[in-house]
């Protein structure tokens, strides 16, 4: 990553481009989550998310297009998405302490790579292999 990107943060957007944001470093970590909820929310074998502080996010456009879905049967699972194209967007955790940034919504390469696979025990049998990343049955103790 070059110095200009480091200073101005990373930009992200939805598929239709109406919702745009900037997220400033540093990032806590990037993880692959293999839980059933993330698989359902993304339609893939896992969700890849970056973790940041709420103050690091700035909405640049389209904030009024954001829709929110909270899974009532879950303690903390939710999803923010563009109401027009359905793309996942950054969202705060329910307690508001962290921001979850869907890595696929970034327009630029982040300065970090995935470090962990979480909820590994509930992964789909056809999903990724663990490779060289740390594997956790649920959330790591360090969170």
C-alpha angles and dihedrals in degrees: 000000000000126000094254092057090044092054097042098039129227123304125221139176146174123263095265092045096233094114114057131172145172124221119194124213149271101080123197094219147310119240141178110229115203099183119131092246093057091046090052092045093051103028089229139096093268144354118244110211137172120216120220142152119274092240089061093067125083123180109222100183144347098034088143088061093062117112123194130213122185117189100227094203091058127077095224113354119123142138135219117200143164109273091216105045102015096232115157114251137191114287137180120245110253091258088052094231098117141023120231110212116195101226091213090063092063118107092202137042113269122229092242137059129213112287103180145028111217131196086021093159091063097047121128113260090236093052129101126306118243097249112173100328124108110262124214130183090217133344114339117250089242092070 
